[in-house]
């Protein structure tokens, strides 16, 4: 015979959050099973400045864990308290137990796990019983937990943000240094991508600086847009026909990238002088890139002007 499971209002099982906290302190193993942790020595009402933490425990590595209980829908007040407690007593892990986790708080806890400053768990608490029975039982469901994927995503996000800031600084410095040498990029603003471009004077032709981790290049990019592959290749072939003259004027061997199977083409002057991560060499790298751009543009200009 199989009975029907029914939910019981939480306030019929625990009068208030203090009552629930007392029960959880005495039955911490129920929470351990849900979190897959080993929490020991739970202590109630630990002071955290002017506030008192519902429960403070230790994991099996001796790290401090704060537990905040809420027998209602999650709210900003309790989330704020949880973070305050975490920092006030220098805990490593925070557990928030709520009756109804709101979607915005589920997202907030998942976001906090990406910070890597601490581990956050969000747990839903319910009470259930077999229909007709007198005794209720707790039902804890793990909603959000820290994961390697979340931490990797957080690290990746931080890395990208740092790289964006670094690139903007690099391009700002390069454009400032270039002002006394050429007006080619005078109307260009520094960005956060690994490249900045300016028009070469004809539709679909762009002069481009590129900076990577440890190398750089300057190039002419040829792309006249949708359905332009044949036109792009024809323009590129016109440059190739004068390859010897162009390279002699540029004072360097160029990479002639027809990029078969792709719409665009590229004529590149590679630079092995360092890159974005070689910050101590930025002035030399920027000067080399500006010089290369001036030489590349000068060598291509007579042929660009002949393009329809």
N, C-alpha and C positions, 0 to 999 in steps of 0.2 A: 504494500500500500504506500502510495506516495502522497504526501501532504502538499498543500499550497502555501507558498511563502508570502507573507504580507509584511509591509513596512509599518513601523511603529513610530509615532511622533517622538522626536528625541527628548522633549521635555517630560514625557511620561517615563523615560528610562533614567535620565539625569535631570535633576531639578534646575541646574544652571551650569555654567562653565566651570565653576569651582568644584562642583560635584563630579563633573566629567574629568577634570584634571586629577582629582583625588583617585578616581577609578583607574585612570591611565597610569598614574604613578605605581599603583599596585599591580597593574597588568601590562607592564611595558613590553612584555614578550609578544603581545598581540600586534603592537606597532612594529616590532622587530621583524615579524614574519612578512609584513607588507613591504617594508623598506629594504629588506635583505641586509639589515645592519644588526649589530649587536650593541644595543644601548644598555648601559648599566648605571646604577647609582642615581636614579632620577631624584631631583630635589625641587620642591615646590616653592614658588614665590621668592626666587633669588632676586635680590635687588640689582637694578641696572639704572644707576643714577636715581632719579625720582620715581622710577617705575619698578614694577615687579614682574619678572618673567614667569609665565605659567609653569613651565618645567625646564630644568637644565639637567642634562645627562652627559655621559661620556661614551664615546664609541670605543671599540676594542683597541684603538691605537692611542687612547688617552686624550683625544681631541674633544673639545667642548661642543655640545649640540644644544641649541635652544629650540623649544617647542611652544608654539602659540596655538591655543585652542579657540574655536569660534563656532558655537552651535547655531549658526545662522548663515545667511549668504555672505560670501567674502566681501570685504569693503576696504577702502583705501586706508582707513584708520588702523586696522589690524596689520595691513601690509607694512605701513610705516613703522608701527611698533616692532614688528619682526626684524626689520632692518636696523632699527635703533638698538634693540637688544643684542643683535648679532655683533655690532661694532662696539657697544658699551662693555661687553664682557669678553671681547676678542674671541668669539666662537668661530669655528670652521664650517659648521653645518647648521642650517635652519630648516625646521619642519613646521608647516602651517596646516592645521587640521580644521576643515570647515564643513558645514552642512551642505552648502551649495556653492561650488566654485564658479564665479562669474567668468565668462570668456575673456574679458579684458585682463583679469587677474591670472588666468591660466597663461596668457601670452606674456604677461609681466614676469612671472616666475621663470618661464622658459627663457626669456631674455636675460634675466639675472644670472642664469646658469652659464650664459655665454661670456659673462664678465670674468670668470675664473677666480674671482676674489673669494668665493665661498660656494658651497653646494646647497641648493635649495630643493626642498621636496614639498609638493602640494598634495594633500590627502583629503579625500571626501569621506565623511563619517555618516553612517546611517545605522538605524536599529531595525532588526527584522525578527520575525518569529514564525513558527509553523501555525497556520490558521487553527484557532481553537486552543492553542497552548497558552500557558500563563507566563512563561519565561521568555524574555527577549534576549537577543544576542547582538553584539556590535558587528557592523560590517564596514571595514575600512578598505577603500579603493585608492590605489596610487594613481594620481592624475598627471603629475609632472615630476620628473627626477633628473638629476644631472646625468649627462652621457658624454662619451668621448666625442661623438659627432657634434654635440652642441659646443663643447669646448674648442674643438677644431674650427668650427664656424666662427666662434668668437675670436680666436687667434687670427684666422684668416681676415676677418673684418678689420681688426686692429692693424694687421700688416698692410692691408690695402689703404687704410686711412693714413698711416704713416708714410706710405709710398706716395700717395697723392700730395701730401704736404711737401715732401721732399722734391717731387717733380715741379711743383709750382715754384718753389724757391730756385730750383735750377734754371727753369725757363725765365724767371724774372731777372736773374743775374745775366743769363746769356743775352736776352733782349736789350738790357741796359748796356752791356759791353759792345753789342753790335751797332749801337746808334752812331758811333763815330766812324764806323767802317762801311756801312751800307744802309740804304733805306728800304731794302727788300721786305723786311718784316716790321716796318715802322708802325703799321696799322694793326699788328697782331698783339693780342693780350696773352699773358701766360696762362696755361691751363694745367690740368692734372693728369693728362694722358701721357704716353711715352713719346708722343710726337706733337709738333706744331707745324702748320702749313700756311702758305700764302699763294695766291694766284701767280702763275708765271706769265700772264699777259695774253693767253689764249684760252678759250673755253676748254675745260676738262684737263688742263695741265696745271699741276701744283708743285711748287718747290717745298721740300719737307725736311725738317730736322727730326732725327730719331735718336733717343737715348735709351739704352738698355742697362742692365746691371753693371756690366764691365766693358761695354763697347758702344759705339755710336756709328751713325752714318748720316749723310745728306743725300737726297735723291730727287729726281724728277718723276712724279707719278702721273701716269697717263690714263685717264678714264673719263670718257665723255658721256657716261651714264647708261641707262637701259638701252639694250639693243645696239650698243656701240662697239662690240668686240672687234668686228672687222675694221672699223675706222681706227680704233686704238692701235691695232696691229700694223696698219698701214702707216700711221704716224711714227710708230716705233721703228719700222723698217727704214723710213726716211732718215732717221737719226743714225741708224746702223750703217747706212750707205756712206756716211761721213765720219765713221768711228775713228779713223786714224787722226783726222784733223781735230776732232773734238777732244780726244785724249791728249794730243799734243798741246792744245790750248789750256786744258785743265791741269797739265803737269802731273797726271796720274793715270793709272789703268782703272777703268771703270767696270762695274758689273752690269752686263746688258741682260736684263731679265725680261724676256718676252712673255713669260708666264703662260705657257701653252695650257689650254684648257680653262683658263680664267679670262675674265673680261679685260682686266687692266694690264698694263705693262709698267716697267720701272727701269730707270737708269740710275745706278747707285754708285756713290763714292764712299766706300767703307773706311772707318777710322778705328784703328787699334790703339787708342790713347787712354783708355779707361772709360768708366761709365758712371751711372748714378750713384752706385755704392762707394765710389772712390772719391769721397767728398773733399779730401785734402788736395786732390788734383783738379777740382772743378775749374779754376781759372785757366789752366793749360788746356783742359778738355774743351771748354767753351771757346777759347781762342782758336783752337784747331778746327772746331766745327764751323765757326764763322768764316775762317779762311777758306775752308773747303767749299762752303756754300757760295762764297764770292767767286771762286775759281770755276765751280760747276756752272753757275748761272752765266758767267762770262763766256764760257766755252759753248754753251747751248744757245745763247741769245740769237746769234745770226740765223740759226736754223729754225728756232721758234717763230721768228718773224716771217718766215716763208710759209708757215702752215696756214691753210685757209681757215 
